[in-house]
Amino acid sequence: MAVRRYEQPGYSRNILDSGQALLVIVAGVLLIVAITDTAVADVTDVSAAIAFGALIAFGELLRLTLPGDREAAPIAAAGSLAYALLIRVQDMPARNSMQQVVAVAAVGMLIGALPHLAVGRPARLTSMAARLVAVACVAAVFRPLAGHQVISGHWWSALPVMLSLVVLAWLVEAAIAALVRTDVLRARFGVALADELRVQLPLGVAVGTSALLIAFAAEVMGLFAVAVFAAPLLVTQVALRRFAGIRATYLQTVRALARVTEIGGYVEAGHSARVSKLSVDIGRELGMPEADLLELEYAALMHDIGQLSLRDPIPGGATVLVSREEQRRIAEYGAEVIQQAKVLDSVADIVRRQSDPARMPNRADEPPLSSRIIRAANAFDDLVGSSVEPSRAAAAVERLRLDTAGEYDPAVVEALAALVARRP
């Protein structure tokens, strides 16, 4: 089932802009330097390189998509980190250099990505480059220390250093992902970074723990530890894949439900989708976190479902043209319908409060920001519709901006104006 998530079109298609291209170039330079140096110096511990390279390729083959169209390969990430943090393989010290770690990780990722390319899936070069840079940072710090007596002699002295480097890798990858999303989605970096840390924390803990277990277990179990301690991460990945599938189906169901008003002739075709996209863009412009943006999308998609209670449809479905009491009744009915799902109470409250003016006599009674965004986005689309004429859009924004009755939030209107001004 093809599902378009609430991110702007283009992010999931892996179209490289200047920032993403620079990241890929950096990773490419790392790869070339690493392979050249490894070829000149010869590969050490060939069996370990093959075992970890196979694990990385296998993990890249089983990569999954997390909420927000984030691509992740937890098994590949754990294998790369474990190879970078390797101290001994049974009785033999690990002699793999930083360059060899980067070369094995990169080659494994590329081999694992080939089947995806063969069936027409995107290469996801940006995500692979971010993981490679994070592993390179860890290997650059740890590989020179691996042969030191303090590190190789006692596991309790090595653990704090290894744990710190696992956290470093997680932070580097999250920061790179946040920079990419800031550039592509025009989000605020602080908000994007907080979203990345929140979403990737559970998986980051699983990946880091697995990497440490593989690195320490290899001293006792040898390369057999690579397969044994990757298995729990595989189970976790299967569970995450099922969760992502359920969430995608859930969003698709909401989209289908939102089209009922269009099929019934209550609103113009495409109105709900346009209001939803515009609302999310406004929310991102205002710095809303990703969890709130998802609720905002749900509410914006279903904001007009209350019109099903009308005996006679509003001409064009333009609720901006009817009285406030009628708007309130439509919003209340829509909220009651949404509440029947039993899991969307916050979304129902957003829909219910969309009929309230932005400025209330008592500031504590002001509607949520999401409700104020939907109110402005809905009014804008009622005035503009599917037209792409710049003058018409500018006139609609000016009409909302000149509101003197407090119907629309000035900050929301200014964010809308900024979006309209950036339209090609």
C-alpha positions as CSV (number, residue, x, y, z in Angstrom):
1,M,0.0,0.0,0.0
2,A,1.5,3.3,-1.1
3,V,1.2,5.9,1.7
4,R,2.2,9.5,1.4
5,R,3.2,10.7,4.9
6,Y,2.9,14.2,6.2
7,E,6.5,15.2,5.1
8,Q,6.8,17.4,2.1
9,P,7.0,15.5,-1.2
10,G,10.5,14.9,-2.3
11,Y,12.1,13.9,1.0
12,S,11.2,10.2,0.6
13,R,12.3,10.3,-3.0
14,N,15.9,11.0,-2.0
15,I,16.4,14.0,-4.3
16,L,19.7,15.3,-3.3
17,D,20.1,19.0,-2.7
18,S,23.3,20.8,-1.9
19,G,23.4,19.8,1.8
20,Q,22.6,16.2,1.1
21,A,25.1,16.1,-1.8
22,L,27.8,17.5,0.5
23,L,27.1,14.7,3.0
24,V,27.3,12.0,0.3
25,I,30.5,13.5,-1.1
26,V,32.1,13.5,2.4
27,A,31.1,9.8,2.8
28,G,32.4,9.1,-0.7
29,V,35.8,10.6,0.1
30,L,35.9,8.6,3.4
31,L,35.2,5.5,1.4
32,I,37.9,6.1,-1.3
33,V,40.5,7.0,1.3
34,A,39.6,4.0,3.4
35,I,39.6,1.5,0.6
36,T,42.9,2.9,-0.8
37,D,44.7,2.8,2.5
38,T,43.3,-0.7,3.3
39,A,44.4,-2.0,-0.1
40,V,47.9,-0.6,0.3
41,A,48.3,-1.9,3.9
42,D,46.5,-5.2,3.2
43,V,43.4,-6.4,5.1
44,T,44.1,-7.7,8.6
45,D,41.9,-10.3,10.3
46,V,40.2,-11.3,7.0
47,S,37.7,-13.6,8.7
48,A,36.5,-10.9,11.0
49,A,36.2,-8.4,8.2
50,I,34.1,-10.9,6.2
51,A,31.9,-11.8,9.1
52,F,31.2,-8.2,10.1
53,G,30.9,-7.2,6.5
54,A,28.3,-9.9,5.9
55,L,26.4,-8.8,9.0
56,I,26.4,-5.2,7.8
57,A,25.2,-6.2,4.3
58,F,22.4,-8.4,5.9
59,G,21.3,-5.5,8.1
60,E,21.3,-3.1,5.1
61,L,19.2,-5.5,3.2
62,L,16.6,-5.6,6.0
63,R,16.5,-1.8,6.5
64,L,13.2,-0.4,7.6
65,T,11.3,2.9,7.4
66,L,10.5,4.5,10.8
67,P,7.7,7.1,11.4
68,G,8.4,10.3,9.6
69,D,9.9,8.5,6.6
70,R,13.1,7.9,8.4
71,E,15.2,5.1,7.0
72,A,17.1,2.9,9.6
73,A,19.2,-0.2,9.4
74,P,19.7,-1.2,13.1
75,I,21.5,-4.5,12.4
76,A,23.9,-2.9,10.0
77,A,24.5,0.0,12.5
78,A,25.1,-2.4,15.3
79,G,27.5,-4.5,13.2
80,S,29.5,-1.4,12.1
81,L,29.8,-0.1,15.7
82,A,30.8,-3.5,17.0
83,Y,33.5,-3.8,14.4
84,A,34.8,-0.3,15.3
85,L,34.8,-1.2,19.0
86,L,36.3,-4.7,18.6
87,I,39.2,-5.3,21.0
88,R,39.9,-9.1,20.8
89,V,38.6,-12.1,18.9
90,Q,39.1,-14.9,21.3
91,D,42.8,-14.9,22.0
92,M,43.9,-12.7,19.1
93,P,43.9,-8.8,19.4
94,A,41.8,-7.1,16.8
95,R,44.2,-5.3,14.4
96,N,41.6,-3.6,12.2
97,S,42.5,0.0,11.6
98,M,40.1,3.0,11.4
99,Q,40.4,2.9,7.6
100,Q,39.6,-0.8,7.5
101,V,36.5,-0.3,9.7
102,V,35.2,2.4,7.3
103,A,36.0,0.3,4.2
104,V,34.2,-2.8,5.6
105,A,31.2,-0.8,6.8
106,A,30.9,1.0,3.5
107,V,31.3,-2.0,1.3
108,G,28.8,-4.0,3.4
109,M,26.2,-1.1,3.1
110,L,26.6,-0.9,-0.6
111,I,26.3,-4.7,-1.1
112,G,23.2,-4.7,1.1
113,A,21.7,-1.8,-0.9
114,L,22.1,-3.5,-4.3
115,P,19.0,-5.7,-4.0
116,H,16.9,-2.6,-3.2
117,L,18.2,-0.9,-6.3
118,A,17.5,-4.0,-8.4
119,V,13.8,-3.8,-7.5
120,G,13.6,-0.1,-8.1
121,R,13.7,1.1,-4.5
122,P,15.6,4.4,-3.7
123,A,19.3,4.1,-2.8
124,R,18.9,6.1,0.5
125,L,22.4,7.4,0.1
126,T,21.9,10.2,2.6
127,S,21.0,7.7,5.4
128,M,23.9,5.4,4.6
129,A,26.3,8.4,4.5
130,A,25.1,9.5,7.9
131,R,25.7,6.0,9.4
132,L,29.1,5.8,7.8
133,V,30.2,9.2,9.1
134,A,29.0,8.2,12.6
135,V,31.0,4.9,12.5
136,A,34.0,6.7,11.2
137,C,34.0,9.1,14.2
138,V,33.9,6.2,16.6
139,A,36.6,4.2,14.7
140,A,38.8,7.3,14.5
141,V,38.7,7.7,18.3
142,F,38.7,4.0,19.4
143,R,41.0,2.1,17.0
144,P,44.2,3.9,18.2
145,L,43.2,3.1,21.8
146,A,42.2,-0.5,21.2
147,G,45.7,-1.8,21.6
148,H,46.4,0.2,24.7
149,Q,46.9,-1.9,27.9
150,V,44.3,0.1,29.9
151,I,41.6,-0.6,27.2
152,S,42.6,-4.1,26.2
153,G,43.5,-5.4,29.7
154,H,40.2,-4.9,31.6
155,W,36.7,-4.7,30.3
156,W,35.6,-2.4,33.1
157,S,38.1,0.2,32.0
158,A,37.1,-0.1,28.3
159,L,33.3,0.0,28.9
160,P,33.0,3.7,29.8
161,V,35.0,4.7,26.7
162,M,33.0,2.4,24.5
163,L,29.7,3.5,25.9
164,S,30.6,7.2,25.4
165,L,31.5,6.5,21.8
166,V,28.2,4.7,21.2
167,V,26.4,7.7,22.5
168,L,28.6,9.9,20.3
169,A,27.6,7.9,17.2
170,W,24.0,8.2,18.1
171,L,24.3,12.0,18.5
172,V,26.2,12.4,15.3
173,E,23.7,10.4,13.2
174,A,20.8,12.3,14.9
175,A,22.4,15.7,14.3
176,I,23.0,14.9,10.6
177,A,19.5,13.6,10.1
178,A,18.2,16.8,11.8
179,L,20.3,19.0,9.5
180,V,18.9,17.2,6.4
181,R,15.3,17.5,7.6
182,T,15.9,21.2,8.4
183,D,17.1,21.8,4.9
184,V,14.5,19.7,3.1
185,L,11.4,20.4,5.2
186,R,12.3,23.9,6.2
187,A,11.9,22.9,9.9
188,R,13.8,24.5,12.7
189,F,17.0,22.7,13.6
190,G,16.3,22.7,17.4
191,V,12.9,21.2,16.8
192,A,14.1,18.7,14.2
193,L,17.0,17.6,16.5
194,A,14.6,17.0,19.4
195,D,12.3,15.0,17.1
196,E,15.2,12.9,15.9
197,L,16.5,12.2,19.4
198,R,13.0,11.3,20.6
199,V,12.2,9.0,17.7
200,Q,15.6,7.3,17.6
201,L,16.3,6.9,21.3
202,P,14.7,3.4,21.8
203,L,16.3,2.1,18.6
204,G,19.6,3.8,19.5
205,V,19.6,2.0,22.9
206,A,19.0,-1.4,21.2
207,V,21.7,-0.8,18.6
208,G,24.3,0.5,21.1
209,T,23.6,-2.4,23.5
210,S,23.9,-5.0,20.7
211,A,27.1,-3.4,19.5
212,L,28.7,-3.6,23.0
213,L,27.5,-7.1,23.5
214,I,29.0,-8.3,20.2
215,A,32.3,-6.6,20.8
216,F,32.7,-8.0,24.3
217,A,31.3,-11.5,23.5
218,A,33.7,-11.8,20.6
219,E,36.6,-12.1,23.1
220,V,35.0,-15.3,24.5
221,M,32.8,-16.7,21.7
222,G,34.8,-15.5,18.7
223,L,33.0,-14.6,15.5
224,F,30.0,-16.8,16.5
225,A,29.0,-13.9,18.7
226,V,28.2,-11.9,15.6
227,A,25.2,-14.1,14.8
228,V,24.1,-14.8,18.4
229,F,23.8,-11.2,19.6
230,A,22.4,-9.9,16.3
231,A,19.3,-12.1,16.7
232,P,17.6,-10.1,19.4
233,L,18.0,-7.0,17.3
234,L,16.4,-8.8,14.4
235,V,13.3,-9.5,16.6
236,T,13.2,-5.8,17.6
237,Q,13.4,-4.8,14.0
238,V,10.5,-7.1,13.0
239,A,8.4,-5.5,15.8
240,L,9.3,-2.0,14.6
241,R,8.4,-2.9,11.0
242,R,5.0,-4.1,12.1
243,F,4.4,-0.9,14.1
244,A,5.4,1.2,11.1
245,G,3.0,-0.8,8.9
246,I,0.1,-0.4,11.4
247,R,0.8,3.4,11.6
248,A,0.8,3.7,7.8
249,T,-2.4,1.8,7.5
250,Y,-3.9,4.0,10.2
251,L,-3.0,7.2,8.4
252,Q,-4.4,5.7,5.1
253,T,-7.7,4.9,6.9
254,V,-7.9,8.5,8.1
255,R,-7.3,9.8,4.6
256,A,-10.0,7.5,3.2
257,L,-12.5,8.7,5.9
258,A,-11.6,12.3,5.1
259,R,-12.7,11.8,1.5
260,V,-16.3,11.0,2.5
261,T,-17.2,14.7,2.5
262,E,-15.8,15.1,-1.0
263,I,-17.6,12.0,-2.4
264,G,-20.8,13.2,-0.8
265,G,-20.5,16.6,-2.5
266,Y,-20.1,18.6,0.8
267,V,-16.7,20.0,0.0
268,E,-14.7,20.7,-3.1
269,A,-12.5,17.8,-4.4
270,G,-9.1,17.9,-2.8
271,H,-10.1,20.4,-0.1
272,S,-9.2,18.2,2.9
273,A,-5.8,17.2,1.4
274,R,-4.9,20.8,0.6
275,V,-6.0,22.1,4.1
276,S,-4.0,19.2,5.7
277,K,-0.8,19.9,3.8
278,L,-1.1,23.6,4.3
279,S,-1.8,23.2,8.0
280,V,1.3,20.9,8.5
281,D,3.4,23.4,6.6
282,I,2.2,26.3,8.8
283,G,2.8,24.2,11.9
284,R,6.3,23.4,10.8
285,E,6.9,27.1,10.0
286,L,5.9,27.8,13.6
287,G,8.2,25.2,15.0
288,M,5.7,22.5,16.1
289,P,7.3,19.2,17.1
290,E,6.6,16.2,14.9
291,A,4.2,14.5,17.3
292,D,2.0,17.5,17.2
293,L,2.3,17.8,13.5
294,L,0.9,14.3,13.1
295,E,-2.1,15.1,15.3
296,L,-2.5,18.3,13.3
297,E,-2.6,16.3,10.0
298,Y,-5.2,14.0,11.4
299,A,-7.4,16.8,12.6
300,A,-7.0,18.8,9.3
301,L,-7.9,15.8,7.2
302,M,-11.1,15.4,9.2
303,H,-11.9,19.0,10.0
304,D,-15.0,19.1,7.7
305,I,-16.4,15.7,8.6
306,G,-19.1,17.4,10.6
307,Q,-20.7,18.7,7.4
308,L,-22.2,15.3,7.0
309,S,-24.8,16.5,9.6
310,L,-26.1,19.2,7.2
311,R,-29.3,18.6,5.3
312,D,-28.2,20.9,2.5
313,P,-24.5,21.2,1.7
314,I,-22.9,24.6,2.0
315,P,-22.1,26.0,-1.5
316,G,-18.6,24.9,-2.3
317,G,-18.3,23.6,1.3
318,A,-16.9,27.0,2.3
319,T,-17.6,27.1,6.1
320,V,-16.0,30.5,6.2
321,L,-19.2,31.8,4.7
322,V,-21.6,30.6,7.3
323,S,-22.4,31.9,10.8
324,R,-20.2,31.1,13.8
325,E,-23.0,29.1,15.4
326,E,-23.2,26.9,12.3
327,Q,-19.5,26.5,12.3
328,R,-19.6,25.5,15.9
329,R,-22.3,23.0,15.3
330,I,-20.4,21.4,12.4
331,A,-17.2,21.3,14.5
332,E,-19.0,19.7,17.4
333,Y,-20.6,17.0,15.3
334,G,-17.2,16.3,13.7
335,A,-15.5,15.9,17.1
336,E,-18.2,13.5,18.2
337,V,-17.7,11.3,15.2
338,I,-13.9,11.3,15.7
339,Q,-14.3,10.5,19.4
340,Q,-16.0,7.2,18.4
341,A,-12.5,5.9,17.5
342,K,-11.6,6.0,21.2
343,V,-8.0,6.8,20.5
344,L,-8.2,10.2,18.9
345,D,-9.5,12.3,21.8
346,S,-6.8,15.0,21.3
347,V,-7.6,15.2,17.6
348,A,-11.3,15.5,18.4
349,D,-10.6,18.4,20.7
350,I,-8.6,20.1,17.9
351,V,-11.5,19.7,15.5
352,R,-14.0,20.9,18.1
353,R,-12.1,24.1,18.9
354,Q,-11.4,25.0,15.2
355,S,-14.7,27.0,15.2
356,D,-13.6,29.3,18.1
357,P,-12.0,32.6,17.2
358,A,-8.3,32.9,17.9
359,R,-8.8,35.7,20.4
360,M,-11.1,34.9,23.3
361,P,-12.1,37.2,26.1
362,N,-10.2,35.0,28.5
363,R,-6.8,34.0,27.3
364,A,-7.0,30.7,29.1
365,D,-9.9,29.8,26.9
366,E,-8.1,30.3,23.6
367,P,-8.2,27.3,21.3
368,P,-5.1,25.2,20.8
369,L,-2.5,26.3,18.2
370,S,-3.5,23.4,16.0
371,S,-7.1,24.6,16.0
372,R,-6.0,28.1,15.1
373,I,-3.9,26.8,12.3
374,I,-6.7,24.7,10.8
375,R,-9.1,27.7,11.1
376,A,-6.8,29.9,9.0
377,A,-5.8,27.2,6.5
378,N,-9.4,26.2,6.0
379,A,-10.4,29.9,5.4
380,F,-7.5,30.4,3.0
381,D,-8.5,27.3,0.9
382,D,-12.2,28.3,1.0
383,L,-11.1,31.6,-0.6
384,V,-8.5,30.2,-3.0
385,G,-9.5,26.6,-3.7
386,S,-7.3,24.8,-6.2
387,S,-6.2,28.0,-7.9
388,V,-2.5,28.6,-8.2
389,E,-2.8,32.2,-9.2
390,P,-0.4,34.2,-7.0
391,S,-2.5,37.3,-6.9
392,R,-5.5,35.4,-5.7
393,A,-3.5,33.7,-2.9
394,A,-1.9,37.1,-1.9
395,A,-5.4,38.7,-1.8
396,A,-6.7,35.8,0.5
397,V,-3.8,36.2,2.9
398,E,-4.3,40.0,3.0
399,R,-8.0,39.4,3.8
400,L,-7.0,37.2,6.7
401,R,-4.4,39.6,7.8
402,L,-6.9,42.5,7.9
403,D,-9.2,40.6,10.2
404,T,-10.2,42.9,13.1
405,A,-12.6,40.6,15.0
406,G,-9.9,38.2,16.2
407,E,-11.0,35.3,14.1
408,Y,-7.5,34.4,13.0
409,D,-4.2,34.2,14.9
410,P,-1.8,36.9,13.6
411,A,1.2,34.6,14.0
412,V,-0.5,31.8,12.0
413,V,-1.5,34.3,9.3
414,E,2.1,35.6,9.0
415,A,3.4,32.0,8.8
416,L,0.8,31.4,6.0
417,A,2.0,34.6,4.3
418,A,5.6,33.4,4.4
419,L,4.6,30.1,2.8
420,V,2.6,31.8,0.1
421,A,5.5,34.1,-0.7
422,R,7.9,31.1,-1.2
423,R,5.6,29.4,-3.6
424,P,7.1,29.2,-7.1
